[in-house]
């Protein structure tokens, strides 16, 4: 049974790397120097983390777009779809207002400083 647990943990890690490379786009970087590659990878990792934090705070599990028999969990792409729909909602500006001048200590500014 311990081998099965190890395999399950490894599968989660592999899935995480797949999300990072294919779904978020870290594989498509056109950076030309080491620092730019590092910044791009950090930004992609931050985007992945924020997506899963968003998923964790949802009140209900999202419905899977492509259902798999016997599987109740949702996919990374399901969360991305929900975030995209929320961003297109007319009420989105109430949650993330547009600022005429960028606030110095906004969450976005702090996160961008962390990955830059």
Secondary structure in CASP SS format (residue, H / E / C, confidence):
PFRMAT SS
TARGET T0000
AUTHOR 0000-0000-0000
METHOD secondary structure of the structure
MODEL  1
X C 1.00
X H 1.00
X H 1.00
X H 1.00
X H 1.00
X H 1.00
X H 1.00
X H 1.00
X H 1.00
X H 1.00
X H 1.00
X H 1.00
X H 1.00
X H 1.00
X H 1.00
X H 1.00
X H 1.00
X H 1.00
X H 1.00
X H 1.00
X H 1.00
X H 1.00
X H 1.00
X C 1.00
X C 1.00
X H 1.00
X H 1.00
X H 1.00
X C 1.00
X C 1.00
X C 1.00
X C 1.00
X C 1.00
X H 1.00
X H 1.00
X H 1.00
X H 1.00
X H 1.00
X H 1.00
X H 1.00
X H 1.00
X H 1.00
X H 1.00
X H 1.00
X H 1.00
X H 1.00
X H 1.00
X H 1.00
X H 1.00
X H 1.00
X H 1.00
X H 1.00
X H 1.00
X H 1.00
X H 1.00
X H 1.00
X C 1.00
X C 1.00
X C 1.00
X C 1.00
X C 1.00
X C 1.00
X C 1.00
X C 1.00
X C 1.00
X C 1.00
X C 1.00
X C 1.00
X C 1.00
X C 1.00
X C 1.00
X C 1.00
X C 1.00
X C 1.00
X C 1.00
X H 1.00
X H 1.00
X H 1.00
X H 1.00
X H 1.00
X H 1.00
X H 1.00
X H 1.00
X H 1.00
X H 1.00
X H 1.00
X H 1.00
X H 1.00
X C 1.00
X C 1.00
X C 1.00
X H 1.00
X H 1.00
X H 1.00
X H 1.00
X C 1.00
X C 1.00
X C 1.00
X C 1.00
X C 1.00
X C 1.00
X C 1.00
X C 1.00
X C 1.00
X C 1.00
X C 1.00
X H 1.00
X H 1.00
X H 1.00
X H 1.00
X H 1.00
X H 1.00
X H 1.00
X H 1.00
X H 1.00
X C 1.00
END
